[in-house]
Amino acid sequence: MNLQENTRRWLPKVRKMALSLPMALLAAMVLVGINETGHMRSQDAVEQMAQGQATRGDVNILLQGMLDAETGQRGYLLTGNETYLEPYDKAVANVQTNMDRLRNQFMGSPDDMQEFALLSRQISRKLAEMELSLRLRRQGNEDAWKFILNTDVGKEHMEAIRKHAQELIARSDARMAHGREQIEQSLMLSRIGIATVTAIGLLAFYMYLRQAQALLLVNQREQELLERERDRLEGLVRDRTATLSELANHLQQVREEERGHLARELHDELGALLTAAKLDVARLKSKIDVTAPDISERLKHLTETLNSGIALKRRIIEDLRPSSLSNLGLTAALEILTREYAERAGIEVETSLEPVQLPDAAQLTVYRMVQEALTNVGKYAKAQKVLVSVHAYPTHVSVQVRDDGVGFDPATVRPTSHGLAGMRHRVEAAGGRLSLTSRPGNGTLLSAVLPLQRAPAEPHKTVAAHGV
């Protein structure tokens, strides 16, 4: 009797344990099937996205090659200098190479091939038009090539090329979007499948281990492993965050160095070219009859154009790397920046600037912050008045930019806003902190606090130097 009772008591449990194994096998087979299906669909989608990305890149390279060819052709037409034909010939050869590569990519798509044929026809027309102009220029037929240059034929060809290229890019983007959609569907399918299989597996696991005495111990061990893994992952996140911060600081420094290098190149090379052009204009004035109204007007316009180019070059150089900051100090550089901004934007700018002692990198941080803040005021604030202040305290330096514009809700600013994110990163990299205060209709206050670092020797002399 006892044996029969024990048998009746344990038989359902044995059956449940026996049932859990087929359930686990079924769950494993379903999971494998879902993973294989998702893998194949994702692989196809990745191939579509890769092809679309390659097509987009080749089309953009093709457009750039046409622009380079047109630039070289126009340079030769206007100057007669054979050196302009080198980039022209190189660009034409690259265009042909890109055309062959795109043709191979579109072989399997009749619709894309049809659009590519239209693009190829327009490119052939444009190349023929440029080659005709070059041939007429070499033959000395001035009226013919100038007539071609002044017509809208080249512009129409380039517009048609851009139109067909944009259509191909749009189709490649559509393929990429379709690929992303397939990947999302595969991920959703895998998610549902994994959730289902997990539920089945948990049920089988529960049925199999319900009577096991070691379940609690296993759970405790798993919890300990999870906690250790969490601690390890948190440490990895901290290390990775520190690494990314260092990398961002390095990239910021490299960017400033590249801006400085570009500013020097513009100053040396472009400045020399513009100065030489002005000297040539001055020589022309002394050698030709300037009393003729047409000639006098042309020379005057040319001189004004060169002066505008020189002024533009100076403004670009100052935007890239403010020479006033390294030559005159932070206070003078900010005065020049705010004065030029007020003249350019037509906004009243008041300043309250105190000489401060900051490292060169921190001074550049303050300058870029004020520059970016003024740019944002001009774009969005619709302000009538701006106040820029820099004040020194015993332990820190305070920098504020306040406007009386329309203001906004800071909660609506996305964390990935590049302007504000760039300023925040600069200030934090210098050891400071950035805060933004604004409300619709009450203007905006951008404030930064940077630690004050005093020089170890001759502090009074350093202050005097900054004051100059």
Stockholm file with secondary structure:
# STOCKHOLM 1.0

chainA/1-468         MNLQENTRRWLPKVRKMALSLPMALLAAMVLVGINETGHMRSQDAVEQMAQGQATRGDVNILLQGMLDAETGQRGYLLTGNETYLEPYDKAVANVQTNMDRLRNQFMGSPDDMQEFALLSRQISRKLAEMELSLRLRRQGNEDAWKFILNTDVGKEHMEAIRKHAQELIARSDARMAHGREQIEQSLMLSRIGIATVTAIGLLAFYMYLRQAQALLLVNQREQELLERERDRLEGLVRDRTATLSELANHLQQVREEERGHLARELHDELGALLTAAKLDVARLKSKIDVTAPDISERLKHLTETLNSGIALKRRIIEDLRPSSLSNLGLTAALEILTREYAERAGIEVETSLEPVQLPDAAQLTVYRMVQEALTNVGKYAKAQKVLVSVHAYPTHVSVQVRDDGVGFDPATVRPTSHGLAGMRHRVEAAGGRLSLTSRPGNGTLLSAVLPLQRAPAEPHKTVAAHGV
#=GR chainA/1-468 SS CHHHHHHHHHHHHHHHHHHHHHHHHHHHHHHHHHHHHHHHHHHHHHHHHHHHHHHHHHHHHHHHHHHHHHHHHHHHHHHCCGGGHHHHHHHHHHHHHHHHHHHHHTTTCHHHHHHHHHHHHHHHHHHHHHHHHHHHHHTTCHHHHHHHHHSSHHHHHHHHHHHHHHHHHHHHHHHHHHHHHHHHHHHHHHHHHHHHHHHHHHHHHHHHHTTCTTHHHHHHHHHHHHHHHHHHHHHHHHHHHHHHHHHHHHHHHHHHHHHHHHHHHIIIIIHHHHHHHHHHHHHHHHHSCTTSHHHHHHHHHHHHHHHHHHHHHHHHHHHHSCHHHHHHCHHHHHHHHHHHHHHHHTCEEEEEECCCCCCHHHHHHHHHHHHHHHHHIIIIICCSEEEEEEEECSSEEEEEEEECSCCCCGGGSCTTCHHHHHHHHHHHHTTCEEEEEECTTSCEEEEEEEECCCCSSCHHHHHHHHHC
#=GC SS_cons         CHHHHHHHHHHHHHHHHHHHHHHHHHHHHHHHHHHHHHHHHHHHHHHHHHHHHHHHHHHHHHHHHHHHHHHHHHHHHHHCCGGGHHHHHHHHHHHHHHHHHHHHHTTTCHHHHHHHHHHHHHHHHHHHHHHHHHHHHHTTCHHHHHHHHHSSHHHHHHHHHHHHHHHHHHHHHHHHHHHHHHHHHHHHHHHHHHHHHHHHHHHHHHHHHTTCTTHHHHHHHHHHHHHHHHHHHHHHHHHHHHHHHHHHHHHHHHHHHHHHHHHHHIIIIIHHHHHHHHHHHHHHHHHSCTTSHHHHHHHHHHHHHHHHHHHHHHHHHHHHSCHHHHHHCHHHHHHHHHHHHHHHHTCEEEEEECCCCCCHHHHHHHHHHHHHHHHHIIIIICCSEEEEEEEECSSEEEEEEEECSCCCCGGGSCTTCHHHHHHHHHHHHTTCEEEEEECTTSCEEEEEEEECCCCSSCHHHHHHHHHC
//
